[in-house]
Amino acid sequence: MSIHPHVKAQVTMTFSTAIRAMMFCAVISRYFGVSQAQAPEFKAETRLVLVDVVASDQNDQPILGLKADDFKVFEDGKAQHIRFFDPHNVTTQAQTKQFLRQLPPHVYTNVPEEDPGVIRTIVLFDTLNTPTADQAYARLEMVKFLKLLPKGQSVALFTLGKRLRMVHGFGGTSDDLLAAAEKITLEPSPLVTTDAQRQDNFDQLARIDNALGRGPSGFTDSIRQFLAENEASDNDMRVRMTVEALEVLAHGVSGYPGRKNLLWLSAAFPFSLGPNPDLPDKIRSMRNYGSVLRSSAAELAAERISVYPIDVRGLMEGGTSITGSGESSLGYTSEGIPQFSAVIDRQNTESFNTRTTMNEIASQTGGKAFYNTNGLQEAMRRSIERGASYYTLAYAPQNDVWDGKFRRLEVKVSRSAKLLYRHGYFAVADQGSRSEEEIKQMLLTAVQPGTLDSTMMPFVVQVLPPEKPTDPVRVQYVIDPRQVLFKETPDSVKHAVIDLVTVAWDDKDHDAGHTSDTLEAALSPETFQRVSQTGIRAHQELVLKPGSYHLRIGVMDRTNQNIGTVDVPITVASAETAAK
């Protein structure tokens, strides 16, 4: 009996698909622990507060061997019962293993590898809040630091410019990380006003007044007021963009176990802008971002991210610059004489505000700030070493009212020690107050190119390229049901809403095609038990033109707004290539 070539091709494809499906199931079993024989899990939730504590002696050496009884935890002054205690001691120099995930062809997952012996470090190269002149030095020091990093370190590298972009994820080799760092380019920030720019603006105004033979006029005062308010508006935008980027970063690494160190290489990040005595309206350009920054720090701390802000400007010297004509960059006396002290006061105030911000974020997350030093490499090295050995404490708060208020934490230890830990958290209830549009925007933001895989919603995905150019790319999802928040109705039916989106980005980060779907599940007890054993399955198809793309695939539980994403490279062959 002969087989028609077209039929034979179908048989071969079906057999190949079956083999891939078997490998896919094996991956699902490995990463989710799901099998046909496994009974569904039902959990009674108790909210625990995790506190990672770094204990060091007077020489900044880690204190090892502490027991649970050596610690006491207080929330708003009240002692709490420690329910969980776990010491972590990792020697950075001993990490020589290269952590490369091995998956079958066409199978991808955002489920992090569980390896408690890994120190996970995030390096954030911040160009949004850093003048270009300081970026060059910071980039040079960062590359030198990465060259000396012991092999096997789990480091993710990000840049923050017009948006947050992942340059290198936690996987890969040290050589890949270094190559990615060396390709980082400097990006002038349109929202940072430097002293040189201020001086140029005000010197031009001074020359106008001098040419008119008088001191500051009402016209130039109005211009000064405008420039100050414009700078304050830029600062507003800078803070908003930075906070949003930190939120995306926190969600992205939430699924990775253990404490994460965030080395934030930055400069002029404002905590507040005080009144300006040299302007007609002294308070109109005032700002205070304290509450916004504390909220952002609390969110980072909740995801066990300890922030180590590093001021890349190095040693800061006092004083100000003067033009050749003797004109100051800011301020006049009533006789029209330049007020040099006003410039110095402003620079000192800005420096104080920047350091206040750095110390505040470090304190609230259990990290440490480094500033007024030219030893950037040393600051980065010490940041990693400080986070290598720590103790995890967990307790169920006696105060079970989740009213969104800030609760202060204090940790004490039985011996003399310097402790680093987060100093509080916001007792926020489950999410649910966001609008429909805000929820959609969260997922759209997560599937932008160059972002770290989000891990709050774990899933495995099989992506099969088309057999022919006219065929679609097939995307097969299996979502971990244990991370989905089901709502049960009186008839015992469990409901969930899950959004799925696949976007194909080309080599210029243009949207080459996308598809989205919403699963509205209403599961009977029998179906829910089966889904608990096999995972939540879904399927999408996307037709693409011949070319190379990277798919950004995202999953979001609409109820708890947890997001998972994964990046998948794919090539669609042309008809000529496919024929060969």
C-alpha positions as CSV (number, residue, x, y, z in Angstrom):
1,M,0.0,0.0,0.0
2,S,1.4,3.4,-1.0
3,I,1.0,6.6,1.0
4,H,0.4,9.9,-0.6
5,P,3.2,12.3,0.2
6,H,0.8,14.8,1.7
7,V,-0.8,12.2,4.0
8,K,2.7,10.9,5.0
9,A,3.7,14.4,6.0
10,Q,0.6,14.6,8.2
11,V,1.4,11.3,9.9
12,T,5.0,12.4,10.5
13,M,3.8,15.7,11.9
14,T,1.3,14.0,14.2
15,F,3.9,11.6,15.5
16,S,6.4,14.5,16.1
17,T,3.7,16.5,17.9
18,A,2.9,13.5,20.1
19,I,6.6,13.2,21.1
20,R,6.7,16.9,21.9
21,A,3.6,16.6,23.9
22,M,5.1,13.8,26.0
23,M,8.2,16.0,26.7
24,F,5.9,18.9,27.5
25,C,4.1,16.9,30.1
26,A,7.4,15.8,31.7
27,V,8.3,19.5,32.0
28,I,5.0,20.3,33.5
29,S,5.4,17.5,36.1
30,R,8.9,18.8,36.9
31,Y,8.1,22.4,37.4
32,F,4.5,22.3,38.8
33,G,4.7,18.9,40.6
34,V,1.4,18.1,38.7
35,S,0.6,14.5,37.9
36,Q,-2.5,12.5,37.1
37,A,-2.2,10.7,40.5
38,Q,-1.8,13.9,42.5
39,A,-4.8,15.0,44.6
40,P,-5.8,18.7,44.4
41,E,-4.3,21.0,47.1
42,F,-6.5,23.0,49.4
43,K,-4.9,25.6,51.6
44,A,-6.0,27.6,54.5
45,E,-4.2,31.0,54.2
46,T,-2.5,32.7,57.1
47,R,-0.7,35.9,56.3
48,L,2.9,35.8,57.2
49,V,5.3,38.7,57.2
50,L,8.8,37.8,56.1
51,V,11.8,39.7,57.4
52,D,15.3,39.0,56.0
53,V,18.0,40.1,58.5
54,V,21.7,40.7,57.8
55,A,23.7,40.6,61.0
56,S,27.3,41.8,61.0
57,D,29.9,42.6,63.6
58,Q,31.8,45.9,64.1
59,N,34.2,44.9,61.3
60,D,31.3,44.4,58.9
61,Q,31.9,40.6,58.9
62,P,28.8,38.4,58.9
63,I,27.7,36.9,62.2
64,L,26.9,33.2,61.6
65,G,25.3,30.6,63.8
66,L,22.5,32.6,65.4
67,K,19.4,30.7,66.4
68,A,15.7,31.6,66.3
69,D,15.8,32.3,70.1
70,D,18.5,34.9,69.5
71,F,16.0,37.1,67.6
72,K,13.0,39.2,68.7
73,V,10.6,40.9,66.3
74,F,8.3,43.8,67.2
75,E,5.5,45.3,65.1
76,D,4.5,48.8,66.2
77,G,6.2,48.1,69.5
78,K,4.4,44.8,70.2
79,A,6.4,41.5,70.4
80,Q,5.5,38.9,67.7
81,H,5.9,35.2,67.8
82,I,8.4,33.9,65.2
83,R,6.9,31.0,63.4
84,F,9.6,30.4,60.9
85,F,13.4,30.7,61.0
86,D,15.8,29.9,58.2
87,P,19.5,30.8,58.2
88,H,21.3,31.5,54.9
89,N,25.0,31.4,54.5
90,V,26.4,31.6,50.9
91,T,30.1,32.2,50.1
92,T,30.2,34.3,47.0
93,Q,33.6,33.0,45.9
94,A,32.3,29.4,46.1
95,Q,29.7,29.9,43.4
96,T,31.4,28.4,40.3
97,K,28.4,26.6,38.8
98,Q,26.9,28.1,35.6
99,F,23.1,28.0,36.0
100,L,21.7,27.2,32.6
101,R,18.2,25.8,32.4
102,Q,17.9,22.7,30.1
103,L,14.4,22.4,28.5
104,P,13.2,20.3,25.6
105,P,13.0,22.1,22.2
106,H,10.1,24.6,21.8
107,V,9.3,24.5,25.5
108,Y,9.7,27.5,27.8
109,T,8.8,28.5,31.3
110,N,9.0,31.4,33.7
111,V,9.3,29.1,36.7
112,P,12.5,30.0,38.5
113,E,15.0,27.3,39.3
114,E,15.0,26.5,43.0
115,D,18.6,26.8,44.1
116,P,19.0,28.2,47.7
117,G,22.8,28.5,47.2
118,V,22.5,31.3,44.7
119,I,22.8,35.0,45.5
120,R,20.6,36.8,43.1
121,T,21.7,40.3,42.3
122,I,20.0,43.0,40.1
123,V,22.2,45.8,38.8
124,L,20.2,48.8,37.7
125,F,22.1,51.3,35.6
126,D,20.0,54.5,36.0
127,T,20.4,57.0,33.2
128,L,17.0,58.7,33.9
129,N,18.3,60.2,37.1
130,T,21.9,60.6,36.2
131,P,23.7,63.4,34.3
132,T,25.5,62.2,31.2
133,A,29.0,63.2,32.5
134,D,28.5,60.9,35.6
135,Q,27.1,58.0,33.5
136,A,30.4,57.5,31.7
137,Y,32.3,57.0,34.9
138,A,29.6,54.7,36.4
139,R,29.5,52.5,33.3
140,L,33.3,52.1,33.4
141,E,33.3,51.1,37.0
142,M,30.3,48.8,36.5
143,V,32.1,46.9,33.7
144,K,35.3,46.6,35.8
145,F,33.2,45.2,38.7
146,L,31.5,42.6,36.5
147,K,34.9,41.5,35.1
148,L,36.0,40.6,38.6
149,L,32.7,38.9,39.5
150,P,33.2,35.2,40.4
151,K,31.8,32.9,37.8
152,G,28.4,31.5,38.5
153,Q,26.9,34.6,40.1
154,S,23.2,35.0,39.2
155,V,23.1,38.6,38.0
156,A,20.4,40.4,36.0
157,L,21.3,43.7,34.4
158,F,18.8,46.5,33.7
159,T,18.9,50.1,32.4
160,L,16.5,52.8,33.4
161,G,16.2,55.5,30.8
162,K,13.0,56.4,29.0
163,R,11.8,53.1,30.3
164,L,13.0,50.1,32.2
165,R,14.9,47.6,29.9
166,M,16.4,44.3,30.7
167,V,19.9,44.0,29.2
168,H,20.7,40.5,30.7
169,G,18.5,38.1,32.7
170,F,19.5,35.8,35.6
171,G,20.4,33.0,33.2
172,G,23.4,32.7,30.9
173,T,27.1,32.9,31.5
174,S,29.4,35.5,33.1
175,D,30.8,36.2,29.6
176,D,27.3,36.9,28.3
177,L,26.7,39.3,31.1
178,L,29.9,41.2,30.6
179,A,29.3,41.4,26.8
180,A,25.8,42.8,27.5
181,A,27.2,45.4,29.9
182,E,29.8,46.6,27.5
183,K,27.1,47.3,24.9
184,I,25.3,49.7,27.2
185,T,25.3,53.2,25.7
186,L,25.0,56.5,27.5
187,E,21.6,58.1,27.3
188,P,21.2,61.8,28.2
189,S,18.2,62.3,30.5
190,P,15.8,65.0,29.3
191,L,14.5,65.3,32.8
192,V,17.7,66.1,34.8
193,T,18.7,69.7,35.1
194,T,22.4,70.0,35.8
195,D,24.2,72.9,37.6
196,A,25.8,73.8,34.3
197,Q,22.3,74.2,32.6
198,R,21.0,76.2,35.5
199,Q,24.0,78.5,35.4
200,D,23.7,79.0,31.7
201,N,20.0,80.0,32.1
202,F,20.5,82.4,34.9
203,D,23.7,83.9,33.5
204,Q,21.8,84.8,30.3
205,L,19.2,86.5,32.4
206,A,21.9,88.3,34.4
207,R,23.5,89.6,31.2
208,I,20.1,91.0,30.1
209,D,19.7,92.8,33.4
210,N,23.3,94.1,33.2
211,A,22.8,95.3,29.7
212,L,19.7,97.3,30.8
213,G,21.9,98.8,33.6
214,R,19.7,97.5,36.4
215,G,19.3,94.7,38.9
216,P,16.8,91.8,38.4
217,S,13.7,93.0,36.7
218,G,10.1,91.7,37.0
219,F,10.5,90.2,33.5
220,T,13.6,88.1,34.5
221,D,12.0,87.2,37.8
222,S,9.1,85.7,35.8
223,I,11.5,83.7,33.7
224,R,13.3,82.4,36.8
225,Q,9.9,81.4,38.2
226,F,9.0,79.6,35.0
227,L,12.3,77.7,34.9
228,A,12.0,76.6,38.5
229,E,8.5,75.4,38.0
230,N,9.5,73.6,34.8
231,E,12.3,71.8,36.6
232,A,9.9,70.8,39.4
233,S,7.5,69.4,36.7
234,D,10.4,67.4,35.2
235,N,11.1,66.0,38.7
236,D,7.5,65.0,39.1
237,M,7.8,63.0,35.9
238,R,11.1,61.5,36.9
239,V,9.8,60.3,40.2
240,R,6.7,58.8,38.5
241,M,8.7,57.0,35.9
242,T,11.2,55.7,38.5
243,V,8.6,54.4,40.8
244,E,6.7,52.7,38.0
245,A,9.9,51.0,36.9
246,L,10.7,49.8,40.4
247,E,7.2,48.4,40.6
248,V,7.6,46.5,37.4
249,L,11.0,45.2,38.5
250,A,9.6,44.0,41.9
251,H,6.8,42.1,40.2
252,G,9.2,40.6,37.7
253,V,11.5,39.0,40.3
254,S,8.8,38.1,42.8
255,G,8.8,34.4,41.9
256,Y,12.6,34.0,42.5
257,P,13.1,32.5,46.0
258,G,15.1,34.2,48.7
259,R,16.5,37.6,49.2
260,K,17.5,39.7,46.1
261,N,20.1,42.5,46.1
262,L,19.3,45.5,44.0
263,L,22.4,47.6,43.2
264,W,21.0,50.9,42.1
265,L,23.6,53.0,40.3
266,S,22.1,56.5,40.2
267,A,22.7,60.1,41.1
268,A,20.2,63.0,41.3
269,F,17.1,61.3,42.6
270,P,15.1,63.9,44.7
271,F,13.4,63.3,48.0
272,S,12.0,66.8,48.2
273,L,12.3,70.3,46.8
274,G,12.2,73.0,49.4
275,P,11.2,76.6,49.1
276,N,13.3,78.8,46.8
277,P,14.1,82.1,48.5
278,D,15.3,83.6,45.2
279,L,12.0,83.4,43.4
280,P,9.0,85.7,43.7
281,D,6.7,82.8,44.6
282,K,9.0,80.8,47.0
283,I,6.8,77.8,47.5
284,R,5.1,77.1,44.1
285,S,7.9,74.8,43.0
286,M,8.1,72.9,46.4
287,R,7.7,69.1,46.3
288,N,7.9,66.3,48.7
289,Y,8.0,62.7,47.4
290,G,8.5,61.0,50.8
291,S,5.2,59.1,50.9
292,V,5.6,57.9,47.3
293,L,9.1,56.7,47.8
294,R,8.2,54.9,51.1
295,S,5.3,53.1,49.3
296,S,7.7,52.1,46.5
297,A,10.3,50.9,49.0
298,A,7.7,48.9,50.9
299,E,6.7,47.1,47.7
300,L,10.3,46.2,46.9
301,A,10.7,44.9,50.5
302,A,7.6,42.8,50.2
303,E,9.2,41.0,47.3
304,R,12.4,40.5,49.4
305,I,14.4,43.0,47.4
306,S,17.0,44.8,49.4
307,V,18.1,48.1,47.7
308,Y,21.7,49.3,47.8
309,P,21.7,52.8,46.3
310,I,25.1,53.8,45.0
311,D,25.7,57.5,44.2
312,V,27.8,57.4,41.0
313,R,28.9,61.0,41.3
314,G,31.8,60.0,43.6
315,L,33.3,62.5,46.0
316,M,31.2,65.6,46.2
317,E,33.0,68.9,46.9
318,G,31.4,72.0,48.1
319,G,31.4,75.4,46.3
320,T,30.1,76.8,43.1
321,S,31.3,78.0,39.7
322,I,31.5,81.6,38.6
323,T,31.6,82.9,35.0
324,G,34.4,85.0,33.7
325,S,32.3,88.2,34.1
326,G,31.7,87.6,37.8
327,E,28.1,86.6,37.3
328,S,26.6,84.0,39.5
329,S,24.4,81.1,38.5
330,L,21.6,82.1,40.8
331,G,20.5,84.9,43.1
332,Y,21.1,88.7,43.6
333,T,21.2,91.0,46.6
334,S,19.0,94.0,46.6
335,E,21.9,96.0,45.1
336,G,22.2,93.5,42.2
337,I,25.4,91.8,43.6
338,P,25.5,88.0,43.0
339,Q,24.6,85.9,46.0
340,F,27.2,83.1,45.8
341,S,26.0,81.6,49.2
342,A,22.6,81.0,47.6
343,V,24.1,78.6,45.1
344,I,26.1,76.8,47.7
345,D,23.1,76.5,49.9
346,R,21.0,75.1,47.0
347,Q,23.7,72.6,46.1
348,N,24.1,71.4,49.7
349,T,20.3,71.1,50.0
350,E,20.1,69.0,46.8
351,S,22.9,66.8,48.0
352,F,21.2,66.3,51.4
353,N,17.9,65.4,49.7
354,T,19.6,62.9,47.4
355,R,21.3,61.2,50.4
356,T,18.0,61.3,52.4
357,T,16.3,59.4,49.5
358,M,19.1,56.9,49.3
359,N,19.1,56.2,53.1
360,E,15.3,56.1,53.2
361,I,15.0,53.5,50.5
362,A,17.9,51.4,51.8
363,S,16.6,51.5,55.4
364,Q,13.0,50.5,54.3
365,T,14.3,47.5,52.3
366,G,17.1,46.2,54.5
367,G,20.0,47.5,52.3
368,K,22.6,50.2,52.7
369,A,23.4,53.4,50.8
370,F,26.8,54.3,49.5
371,Y,27.7,57.9,48.6
372,N,30.5,60.4,48.6
373,T,33.0,57.8,47.5
374,N,35.0,57.1,44.4
375,G,35.1,53.4,45.2
376,L,32.1,52.4,43.1
377,Q,33.6,48.9,42.5
378,E,34.1,48.4,46.2
379,A,30.6,49.6,47.0
380,M,29.1,47.1,44.5
381,R,31.3,44.3,45.9
382,R,30.3,45.1,49.5
383,S,26.6,45.2,48.6
384,I,26.7,41.7,47.3
385,E,28.7,40.4,50.2
386,R,26.4,42.0,52.7
387,G,23.5,40.1,51.2
388,A,25.2,36.7,51.0
389,S,24.6,35.7,54.6
390,Y,21.2,36.5,56.3
391,Y,18.5,35.1,58.4
392,T,14.8,34.8,57.4
393,L,12.2,35.3,60.1
394,A,8.5,35.0,59.6
395,Y,5.5,35.8,61.9
396,A,1.8,36.1,61.7
397,P,0.9,39.6,62.8
398,Q,-1.2,39.9,65.9
399,N,-3.0,42.8,64.2
400,D,-5.1,41.1,61.5
401,V,-6.8,44.3,60.3
402,W,-5.5,45.0,56.8
403,D,-6.2,48.6,56.6
404,G,-3.4,49.8,54.3
405,K,-1.6,51.6,57.1
406,F,2.2,51.5,57.6
407,R,3.4,49.2,60.4
408,R,6.9,49.7,61.8
409,L,9.2,46.7,62.4
410,E,12.0,46.4,64.8
411,V,14.3,43.4,65.1
412,K,16.6,42.8,68.1
413,V,19.3,40.2,68.6
414,S,20.8,38.8,71.8
415,R,24.4,39.9,71.1
416,S,26.0,43.1,69.9
417,A,25.5,43.3,66.1
418,K,24.7,45.7,63.3
419,L,21.4,44.7,61.7
420,L,20.0,45.4,58.2
421,Y,16.3,44.6,57.6
422,R,13.2,46.3,56.3
423,H,11.8,48.6,58.9
424,G,8.1,48.3,58.0
425,Y,5.4,47.4,55.6
426,F,2.0,48.6,54.4
427,A,-0.8,46.3,55.6
428,V,-2.5,46.3,52.2
429,A,-5.5,44.0,51.6
430,D,-5.8,41.9,48.5
431,Q,-5.7,43.9,45.3
432,G,-9.0,44.7,43.7
433,S,-9.3,48.5,43.7
434,R,-7.7,48.9,40.2
435,S,-9.9,49.9,37.3
436,E,-10.4,47.6,34.3
437,E,-8.2,49.9,32.2
438,E,-5.4,49.9,34.8
439,I,-5.4,46.1,35.0
440,K,-5.1,45.8,31.2
441,Q,-2.3,48.3,31.2
442,M,-0.4,46.2,33.8
443,L,-0.3,43.3,31.4
444,L,0.5,45.4,28.4
445,T,3.5,46.9,30.3
446,A,4.7,43.4,31.3
447,V,4.8,42.2,27.7
448,Q,6.9,45.1,26.4
449,P,10.3,44.0,24.8
450,G,13.4,44.1,27.0
451,T,11.6,43.3,30.3
452,L,12.5,40.6,32.8
453,D,10.2,37.6,32.8
454,S,7.5,38.1,35.4
455,T,7.2,35.2,37.8
456,M,4.1,35.9,39.9
457,M,2.0,33.6,37.7
458,P,4.0,30.5,36.8
459,F,3.3,28.7,33.6
460,V,4.9,26.4,31.0
461,V,4.4,27.2,27.3
462,Q,5.1,25.2,24.1
463,V,5.6,27.3,21.0
464,L,5.6,25.5,17.7
465,P,6.8,27.3,14.6
466,P,4.7,26.9,11.4
467,E,5.4,24.0,9.1
468,K,4.6,26.3,6.2
469,P,4.9,30.1,6.0
470,T,1.1,30.4,5.7
471,D,0.5,28.3,8.9
472,P,0.2,30.0,12.3
473,V,2.6,29.9,15.2
474,R,0.9,27.6,17.8
475,V,1.2,28.5,21.5
476,Q,0.1,25.9,24.0
477,Y,-0.2,27.1,27.7
478,V,-0.3,25.1,30.9
479,I,-0.9,27.4,33.9
480,D,-0.2,26.4,37.5
481,P,-3.7,26.3,39.1
482,R,-2.3,26.7,42.6
483,Q,-1.4,30.3,41.8
484,V,-4.8,31.2,40.5
485,L,-7.3,32.8,42.8
486,F,-10.6,31.0,42.4
487,K,-13.9,32.5,43.8
488,E,-16.5,29.9,44.8
489,T,-20.2,30.5,44.4
490,P,-22.9,28.9,46.7
491,D,-23.4,26.1,44.1
492,S,-19.7,25.1,44.6
493,V,-18.7,26.3,41.2
494,K,-15.2,27.9,41.1
495,H,-14.7,31.0,39.0
496,A,-11.6,32.6,37.6
497,V,-10.7,35.1,34.9
498,I,-7.3,34.7,33.1
499,D,-6.0,37.0,30.4
500,L,-3.6,35.6,27.8
501,V,-1.6,37.7,25.3
502,T,1.1,36.9,22.8
503,V,3.0,39.8,21.0
504,A,5.6,39.3,18.3
505,W,8.4,41.9,18.4
506,D,10.7,42.3,15.5
507,D,14.4,43.3,15.7
508,K,13.5,47.0,16.0
509,D,11.0,46.3,18.8
510,H,8.1,47.0,16.5
511,D,4.8,45.0,17.1
512,A,4.7,42.6,14.2
513,G,1.5,40.8,15.3
514,H,-0.3,40.0,18.5
515,T,-3.3,38.0,19.8
516,S,-5.1,38.1,23.1
517,D,-7.8,36.0,24.8
518,T,-9.6,35.9,28.1
519,L,-10.5,32.6,29.8
520,E,-13.6,32.9,32.0
521,A,-13.6,29.6,33.9
522,A,-16.6,28.3,35.8
523,L,-15.5,24.9,37.1
524,S,-17.7,22.3,38.7
525,P,-16.1,20.4,41.6
526,E,-15.3,17.5,39.3
527,T,-13.7,19.7,36.7
528,F,-11.8,21.7,39.2
529,Q,-10.3,18.5,40.6
530,R,-9.2,17.4,37.1
531,V,-7.8,20.9,36.4
532,S,-5.9,20.8,39.7
533,Q,-4.2,17.6,38.5
534,T,-3.4,18.6,34.9
535,G,-3.1,22.4,35.0
536,I,-5.1,25.0,33.2
537,R,-4.6,24.6,29.5
538,A,-5.1,27.2,26.7
539,H,-4.2,27.6,23.1
540,Q,-3.4,30.5,20.8
541,E,-2.4,30.9,17.2
542,L,-0.6,33.8,15.5
543,V,0.1,34.2,11.8
544,L,3.4,36.0,11.1
545,K,5.3,37.0,8.0
546,P,8.6,35.2,7.4
547,G,11.3,36.6,9.6
548,S,12.9,36.4,13.1
549,Y,11.0,37.6,16.2
550,H,10.9,37.3,19.9
551,L,7.5,36.5,21.3
552,R,6.5,38.1,24.6
553,I,3.9,35.8,26.1
554,G,1.9,36.9,29.2
555,V,-0.6,35.5,31.6
556,M,-2.6,37.4,34.2
557,D,-5.0,36.3,36.9
558,R,-7.6,39.1,36.7
559,T,-8.7,38.6,40.3
560,N,-5.4,38.9,42.1
561,Q,-3.6,40.7,39.2
562,N,-0.6,38.4,39.4
563,I,1.3,38.3,36.1
564,G,3.6,35.8,34.4
565,T,5.6,36.4,31.2
566,V,8.2,34.6,29.2
567,D,10.3,35.6,26.2
568,V,10.5,33.1,23.2
569,P,12.7,33.5,20.1
570,I,11.1,32.2,16.9
571,T,11.9,32.2,13.2
572,V,9.2,31.9,10.5
573,A,10.9,30.5,7.4
574,S,10.1,31.9,3.9
575,A,8.6,29.7,1.3
576,E,12.0,29.3,-0.4
577,T,13.7,28.3,2.8
578,A,11.0,25.9,3.8
579,A,11.2,24.2,0.4
580,K,14.9,23.4,1.0
